[in-house]
Amino acid sequence: MMRMKLRGSLKFLKSRHSANVVVKRGKKVFIVNKLKPKYKARQR
């Protein structure tokens, strides 16, 4: 099972793959990629 990356800024991570989408859930900001789940990330 892959762990989610935790970063201070998601700007660079969003540009890593064309299918990355920025999603805000509550007070947390995530990068979600349904094609390649390894690109998942959450902002600290």
PDB file of N, CA, C, O and CB in Angstrom:
ATOM      1  N   MET A   1       0.839  -1.181   0.000  1.00  0.00           N
ATOM      2  CA  MET A   1       0.000   0.000   0.000  1.00  0.00           C
ATOM      3  C   MET A   1       0.884   1.244   0.000  1.00  0.00           C
ATOM      4  O   MET A   1       1.817   1.354   0.795  1.00  0.00           O
ATOM      5  CB  MET A   1      -0.955  -0.002   1.217  1.00  0.00           C
ATOM      6  N   MET A   2       0.583   2.173  -0.893  1.00  0.00           N
ATOM      7  CA  MET A   2       1.407   3.370  -1.014  1.00  0.00           C
ATOM      8  C   MET A   2       0.955   4.438  -0.028  1.00  0.00           C
ATOM      9  O   MET A   2      -0.240   4.628   0.202  1.00  0.00           O
ATOM     10  CB  MET A   2       1.357   3.915  -2.446  1.00  0.00           C
ATOM     11  N   ARG A   3       1.911   5.115   0.539  1.00  0.00           N
ATOM     12  CA  ARG A   3       1.616   6.213   1.453  1.00  0.00           C
ATOM     13  C   ARG A   3       1.423   7.501   0.672  1.00  0.00           C
ATOM     14  O   ARG A   3       1.925   7.651  -0.442  1.00  0.00           O
ATOM     15  CB  ARG A   3       2.738   6.378   2.492  1.00  0.00           C
ATOM     16  N   MET A   4       0.685   8.429   1.273  1.00  0.00           N
ATOM     17  CA  MET A   4       0.444   9.730   0.654  1.00  0.00           C
ATOM     18  C   MET A   4       1.592  10.673   1.012  1.00  0.00           C
ATOM     19  O   MET A   4       2.030  10.708   2.161  1.00  0.00           O
ATOM     20  CB  MET A   4      -0.925  10.323   1.113  1.00  0.00           C
ATOM     21  N   LYS A   5       2.075  11.429   0.040  1.00  0.00           N
ATOM     22  CA  LYS A   5       3.127  12.407   0.312  1.00  0.00           C
ATOM     23  C   LYS A   5       2.546  13.591   1.084  1.00  0.00           C
ATOM     24  O   LYS A   5       1.415  14.005   0.832  1.00  0.00           O
ATOM     25  CB  LYS A   5       3.786  12.888  -1.008  1.00  0.00           C
ATOM     26  N   LEU A   6       3.318  14.130   2.017  1.00  0.00           N
ATOM     27  CA  LEU A   6       2.925  15.325   2.757  1.00  0.00           C
ATOM     28  C   LEU A   6       3.891  16.431   2.372  1.00  0.00           C
ATOM     29  O   LEU A   6       5.102  16.270   2.521  1.00  0.00           O
ATOM     30  CB  LEU A   6       2.925  15.078   4.312  1.00  0.00           C
ATOM     31  N   ARG A   7       3.383  17.538   1.886  1.00  0.00           N
ATOM     32  CA  ARG A   7       4.232  18.635   1.437  1.00  0.00           C
ATOM     33  C   ARG A   7       3.701  19.960   1.956  1.00  0.00           C
ATOM     34  O   ARG A   7       2.515  20.096   2.259  1.00  0.00           O
ATOM     35  CB  ARG A   7       4.322  18.660  -0.094  1.00  0.00           C
ATOM     36  N   GLY A   8       4.592  20.930   2.053  1.00  0.00           N
ATOM     37  CA  GLY A   8       4.202  22.269   2.447  1.00  0.00           C
ATOM     38  C   GLY A   8       3.516  23.008   1.315  1.00  0.00           C
ATOM     39  O   GLY A   8       2.643  23.845   1.548  1.00  0.00           O
ATOM     40  N   SER A   9       3.915  22.696   0.078  1.00  0.00           N
ATOM     41  CA  SER A   9       3.323  23.328  -1.094  1.00  0.00           C
ATOM     42  C   SER A   9       3.033  22.258  -2.145  1.00  0.00           C
ATOM     43  O   SER A   9       3.854  21.373  -2.387  1.00  0.00           O
ATOM     44  CB  SER A   9       4.261  24.429  -1.668  1.00  0.00           C
ATOM     45  N   LEU A  10       1.855  22.350  -2.766  1.00  0.00           N
ATOM     46  CA  LEU A  10       1.460  21.358  -3.767  1.00  0.00           C
ATOM     47  C   LEU A  10       1.663  21.853  -5.199  1.00  0.00           C
ATOM     48  O   LEU A  10       1.322  21.152  -6.151  1.00  0.00           O
ATOM     49  CB  LEU A  10       0.010  20.975  -3.564  1.00  0.00           C
ATOM     50  N   LYS A  11       2.214  23.053  -5.353  1.00  0.00           N
ATOM     51  CA  LYS A  11       2.351  23.656  -6.677  1.00  0.00           C
ATOM     52  C   LYS A  11       3.180  22.769  -7.615  1.00  0.00           C
ATOM     53  O   LYS A  11       2.772  22.521  -8.750  1.00  0.00           O
ATOM     54  CB  LYS A  11       2.995  25.043  -6.560  1.00  0.00           C
ATOM     55  N   PHE A  12       4.332  22.293  -7.151  1.00  0.00           N
ATOM     56  CA  PHE A  12       5.178  21.441  -7.985  1.00  0.00           C
ATOM     57  C   PHE A  12       4.528  20.080  -8.217  1.00  0.00           C
ATOM     58  O   PHE A  12       4.570  19.556  -9.330  1.00  0.00           O
ATOM     59  CB  PHE A  12       6.557  21.263  -7.340  1.00  0.00           C
ATOM     60  N   LEU A  13       3.929  19.507  -7.181  1.00  0.00           N
ATOM     61  CA  LEU A  13       3.340  18.171  -7.305  1.00  0.00           C
ATOM     62  C   LEU A  13       2.182  18.148  -8.296  1.00  0.00           C
ATOM     63  O   LEU A  13       1.955  17.134  -8.956  1.00  0.00           O
ATOM     64  CB  LEU A  13       2.862  17.681  -5.946  1.00  0.00           C
ATOM     65  N   LYS A  14       1.449  19.250  -8.407  1.00  0.00           N
ATOM     66  CA  LYS A  14       0.336  19.303  -9.357  1.00  0.00           C
ATOM     67  C   LYS A  14       0.844  19.183 -10.789  1.00  0.00           C
ATOM     68  O   LYS A  14       0.169  18.603 -11.638  1.00  0.00           O
ATOM     69  CB  LYS A  14      -0.459  20.607  -9.185  1.00  0.00           C
ATOM     70  N   SER A  15       2.017  19.722 -11.061  1.00  0.00           N
ATOM     71  CA  SER A  15       2.546  19.732 -12.430  1.00  0.00           C
ATOM     72  C   SER A  15       3.233  18.421 -12.821  1.00  0.00           C
ATOM     73  O   SER A  15       3.686  18.296 -13.958  1.00  0.00           O
ATOM     74  CB  SER A  15       3.521  20.873 -12.589  1.00  0.00           C
ATOM     75  N   ARG A  16       3.326  17.449 -11.923  1.00  0.00           N
ATOM     76  CA  ARG A  16       4.029  16.201 -12.219  1.00  0.00           C
ATOM     77  C   ARG A  16       3.277  15.298 -13.187  1.00  0.00           C
ATOM     78  O   ARG A  16       3.897  14.498 -13.887  1.00  0.00           O
ATOM     79  CB  ARG A  16       4.287  15.453 -10.948  1.00  0.00           C
ATOM     80  N   HIS A  17       1.939  15.412 -13.240  1.00  0.00           N
ATOM     81  CA  HIS A  17       1.153  14.545 -14.121  1.00  0.00           C
ATOM     82  C   HIS A  17      -0.074  15.320 -14.576  1.00  0.00           C
ATOM     83  O   HIS A  17      -0.636  16.108 -13.815  1.00  0.00           O
ATOM     84  CB  HIS A  17       0.742  13.213 -13.400  1.00  0.00           C
ATOM     85  N   SER A  18      -0.485  15.099 -15.804  1.00  0.00           N
ATOM     86  CA  SER A  18      -1.594  15.879 -16.366  1.00  0.00           C
ATOM     87  C   SER A  18      -2.942  15.546 -15.735  1.00  0.00           C
ATOM     88  O   SER A  18      -3.874  16.345 -15.830  1.00  0.00           O
ATOM     89  CB  SER A  18      -1.673  15.652 -17.855  1.00  0.00           C
ATOM     90  N   ALA A  19      -3.067  14.380 -15.089  1.00  0.00           N
ATOM     91  CA  ALA A  19      -4.346  13.982 -14.490  1.00  0.00           C
ATOM     92  C   ALA A  19      -4.465  14.394 -13.022  1.00  0.00           C
ATOM     93  O   ALA A  19      -5.460  14.068 -12.375  1.00  0.00           O
ATOM     94  CB  ALA A  19      -4.525  12.480 -14.609  1.00  0.00           C
ATOM     95  N   ASN A  20      -3.470  15.105 -12.485  1.00  0.00           N
ATOM     96  CA  ASN A  20      -3.547  15.544 -11.087  1.00  0.00           C
ATOM     97  C   ASN A  20      -4.615  16.615 -10.921  1.00  0.00           C
ATOM     98  O   ASN A  20      -4.717  17.536 -11.732  1.00  0.00           O
ATOM     99  CB  ASN A  20      -2.182  16.076 -10.607  1.00  0.00           C
ATOM    100  N   VAL A  21      -5.410  16.485  -9.861  1.00  0.00           N
ATOM    101  CA  VAL A  21      -6.480  17.440  -9.581  1.00  0.00           C
ATOM    102  C   VAL A  21      -6.331  17.902  -8.139  1.00  0.00           C
ATOM    103  O   VAL A  21      -6.111  17.082  -7.247  1.00  0.00           O
ATOM    104  CB  VAL A  21      -7.895  16.809  -9.831  1.00  0.00           C
ATOM    105  N   VAL A  22      -6.449  19.206  -7.899  1.00  0.00           N
ATOM    106  CA  VAL A  22      -6.404  19.749  -6.546  1.00  0.00           C
ATOM    107  C   VAL A  22      -7.813  19.711  -5.968  1.00  0.00           C
ATOM    108  O   VAL A  22      -8.758  20.210  -6.578  1.00  0.00           O
ATOM    109  CB  VAL A  22      -5.830  21.203  -6.534  1.00  0.00           C
ATOM    110  N   VAL A  23      -7.946  19.109  -4.776  1.00  0.00           N
ATOM    111  CA  VAL A  23      -9.242  18.943  -4.128  1.00  0.00           C
ATOM    112  C   VAL A  23      -9.133  19.458  -2.704  1.00  0.00           C
ATOM    113  O   VAL A  23      -8.160  19.165  -2.010  1.00  0.00           O
ATOM    114  CB  VAL A  23      -9.705  17.453  -4.152  1.00  0.00           C
ATOM    115  N   LYS A  24     -10.119  20.220  -2.264  1.00  0.00           N
ATOM    116  CA  LYS A  24     -10.144  20.699  -0.888  1.00  0.00           C
ATOM    117  C   LYS A  24     -11.243  19.959  -0.139  1.00  0.00           C
ATOM    118  O   LYS A  24     -12.412  20.013  -0.521  1.00  0.00           O
ATOM    119  CB  LYS A  24     -10.366  22.241  -0.828  1.00  0.00           C
ATOM    120  N   ARG A  25     -10.858  19.265   0.933  1.00  0.00           N
ATOM    121  CA  ARG A  25     -11.811  18.522   1.760  1.00  0.00           C
ATOM    122  C   ARG A  25     -11.696  19.053   3.177  1.00  0.00           C
ATOM    123  O   ARG A  25     -10.723  18.792   3.884  1.00  0.00           O
ATOM    124  CB  ARG A  25     -11.545  16.971   1.710  1.00  0.00           C
ATOM    125  N   GLY A  26     -12.716  19.807   3.575  1.00  0.00           N
ATOM    126  CA  GLY A  26     -12.638  20.461   4.878  1.00  0.00           C
ATOM    127  C   GLY A  26     -11.559  21.519   4.838  1.00  0.00           C
ATOM    128  O   GLY A  26     -11.592  22.416   3.995  1.00  0.00           O
ATOM    129  N   LYS A  27     -10.589  21.418   5.760  1.00  0.00           N
ATOM    130  CA  LYS A  27      -9.492  22.388   5.789  1.00  0.00           C
ATOM    131  C   LYS A  27      -8.219  21.833   5.163  1.00  0.00           C
ATOM    132  O   LYS A  27      -7.185  22.501   5.176  1.00  0.00           O
ATOM    133  CB  LYS A  27      -9.213  22.818   7.219  1.00  0.00           C
ATOM    134  N   LYS A  28      -8.278  20.621   4.616  1.00  0.00           N
ATOM    135  CA  LYS A  28      -7.095  20.004   4.027  1.00  0.00           C
ATOM    136  C   LYS A  28      -7.147  20.078   2.504  1.00  0.00           C
ATOM    137  O   LYS A  28      -8.216  19.987   1.901  1.00  0.00           O
ATOM    138  CB  LYS A  28      -6.967  18.546   4.483  1.00  0.00           C
ATOM    139  N   VAL A  29      -5.979  20.244   1.896  1.00  0.00           N
ATOM    140  CA  VAL A  29      -5.874  20.331   0.440  1.00  0.00           C
ATOM    141  C   VAL A  29      -5.133  19.083  -0.046  1.00  0.00           C
ATOM    142  O   VAL A  29      -4.073  18.736   0.474  1.00  0.00           O
ATOM    143  CB  VAL A  29      -5.131  21.653  -0.010  1.00  0.00           C
ATOM    144  N   PHE A  30      -5.704  18.419  -1.044  1.00  0.00           N
ATOM    145  CA  PHE A  30      -5.148  17.182  -1.566  1.00  0.00           C
ATOM    146  C   PHE A  30      -4.878  17.294  -3.057  1.00  0.00           C
ATOM    147  O   PHE A  30      -5.483  18.106  -3.756  1.00  0.00           O
ATOM    148  CB  PHE A  30      -6.087  16.017  -1.287  1.00  0.00           C
ATOM    149  N   ILE A  31      -3.952  16.457  -3.530  1.00  0.00           N
ATOM    150  CA  ILE A  31      -3.793  16.202  -4.964  1.00  0.00           C
ATOM    151  C   ILE A  31      -4.288  14.776  -5.165  1.00  0.00           C
ATOM    152  O   ILE A  31      -3.837  13.858  -4.480  1.00  0.00           O
ATOM    153  CB  ILE A  31      -2.273  16.396  -5.463  1.00  0.00           C
ATOM    154  N   VAL A  32      -5.211  14.586  -6.099  1.00  0.00           N
ATOM    155  CA  VAL A  32      -5.774  13.269  -6.376  1.00  0.00           C
ATOM    156  C   VAL A  32      -5.530  12.944  -7.841  1.00  0.00           C
ATOM    157  O   VAL A  32      -5.700  13.793  -8.717  1.00  0.00           O
ATOM    158  CB  VAL A  32      -7.299  13.217  -6.036  1.00  0.00           C
ATOM    159  N   ASN A  33      -5.128  11.706  -8.095  1.00  0.00           N
ATOM    160  CA  ASN A  33      -4.915  11.254  -9.464  1.00  0.00           C
ATOM    161  C   ASN A  33      -5.525   9.861  -9.592  1.00  0.00           C
ATOM    162  O   ASN A  33      -5.005   8.900  -9.025  1.00  0.00           O
ATOM    163  CB  ASN A  33      -3.387  11.247  -9.841  1.00  0.00           C
ATOM    164  N   LYS A  34      -6.625   9.750 -10.334  1.00  0.00           N
ATOM    165  CA  LYS A  34      -7.312   8.465 -10.458  1.00  0.00           C
ATOM    166  C   LYS A  34      -6.599   7.509 -11.407  1.00  0.00           C
ATOM    167  O   LYS A  34      -6.787   6.296 -11.317  1.00  0.00           O
ATOM    168  CB  LYS A  34      -8.729   8.684 -10.932  1.00  0.00           C
ATOM    169  N   LEU A  35      -5.784   8.042 -12.317  1.00  0.00           N
ATOM    170  CA  LEU A  35      -5.063   7.179 -13.253  1.00  0.00           C
ATOM    171  C   LEU A  35      -3.827   6.556 -12.613  1.00  0.00           C
ATOM    172  O   LEU A  35      -3.542   5.377 -12.820  1.00  0.00           O
ATOM    173  CB  LEU A  35      -4.660   7.968 -14.490  1.00  0.00           C
ATOM    174  N   LYS A  36      -3.093   7.353 -11.835  1.00  0.00           N
ATOM    175  CA  LYS A  36      -1.874   6.868 -11.176  1.00  0.00           C
ATOM    176  C   LYS A  36      -1.905   7.284  -9.712  1.00  0.00           C
ATOM    177  O   LYS A  36      -1.464   8.383  -9.376  1.00  0.00           O
ATOM    178  CB  LYS A  36      -0.592   7.420 -11.879  1.00  0.00           C
ATOM    179  N   PRO A  37      -2.422   6.417  -8.830  1.00  0.00           N
ATOM    180  CA  PRO A  37      -2.573   6.765  -7.415  1.00  0.00           C
ATOM    181  C   PRO A  37      -1.264   7.106  -6.703  1.00  0.00           C
ATOM    182  O   PRO A  37      -1.299   7.669  -5.609  1.00  0.00           O
ATOM    183  CB  PRO A  37      -3.230   5.636  -6.700  1.00  0.00           C
ATOM    184  N   LYS A  38      -0.111   6.782  -7.292  1.00  0.00           N
ATOM    185  CA  LYS A  38       1.152   7.096  -6.623  1.00  0.00           C
ATOM    186  C   LYS A  38       1.383   8.602  -6.514  1.00  0.00           C
ATOM    187  O   LYS A  38       2.246   9.030  -5.747  1.00  0.00           O
ATOM    188  CB  LYS A  38       2.312   6.451  -7.369  1.00  0.00           C
ATOM    189  N   TYR A  39       0.639   9.411  -7.255  1.00  0.00           N
ATOM    190  CA  TYR A  39       0.807  10.863  -7.209  1.00  0.00           C
ATOM    191  C   TYR A  39      -0.060  11.528  -6.145  1.00  0.00           C
ATOM    192  O   TYR A  39      -0.128  12.756  -6.095  1.00  0.00           O
ATOM    193  CB  TYR A  39       0.487  11.454  -8.557  1.00  0.00           C
ATOM    194  N   LYS A  40      -0.721  10.748  -5.293  1.00  0.00           N
ATOM    195  CA  LYS A  40      -1.540  11.342  -4.231  1.00  0.00           C
ATOM    196  C   LYS A  40      -0.667  12.142  -3.272  1.00  0.00           C
ATOM    197  O   LYS A  40       0.450  11.732  -2.954  1.00  0.00           O
ATOM    198  CB  LYS A  40      -2.313  10.248  -3.463  1.00  0.00           C
ATOM    199  N   ALA A  41      -1.179  13.293  -2.810  1.00  0.00           N
ATOM    200  CA  ALA A  41      -0.433  14.107  -1.859  1.00  0.00           C
ATOM    201  C   ALA A  41      -1.407  14.936  -1.033  1.00  0.00           C
ATOM    202  O   ALA A  41      -2.545  15.185  -1.431  1.00  0.00           O
ATOM    203  CB  ALA A  41       0.585  15.022  -2.588  1.00  0.00           C
ATOM    204  N   ARG A  42      -0.913  15.357   0.147  1.00  0.00           N
ATOM    205  CA  ARG A  42      -1.707  16.221   1.017  1.00  0.00           C
ATOM    206  C   ARG A  42      -0.824  17.354   1.506  1.00  0.00           C
ATOM    207  O   ARG A  42       0.363  17.166   1.772  1.00  0.00           O
ATOM    208  CB  ARG A  42      -2.307  15.425   2.215  1.00  0.00           C
ATOM    209  N   GLN A  43      -1.421  18.532   1.620  1.00  0.00           N
ATOM    210  CA  GLN A  43      -0.666  19.682   2.116  1.00  0.00           C
ATOM    211  C   GLN A  43      -0.674  19.682   3.635  1.00  0.00           C
ATOM    212  O   GLN A  43      -1.695  19.400   4.261  1.00  0.00           O
ATOM    213  CB  GLN A  43      -1.252  21.005   1.570  1.00  0.00           C
ATOM    214  N   ARG A  44       0.475  20.001   4.223  1.00  0.00           N
ATOM    215  CA  ARG A  44       0.577  20.047   5.687  1.00  0.00           C
ATOM    216  C   ARG A  44      -0.172  21.203   6.256  1.00  0.00           C
ATOM    217  O   ARG A  44      -0.189  21.388   7.473  1.00  0.00           O
ATOM    218  CB  ARG A  44       2.011  20.121   6.122  1.00  0.00           C
TER     219      ARG A  44
END
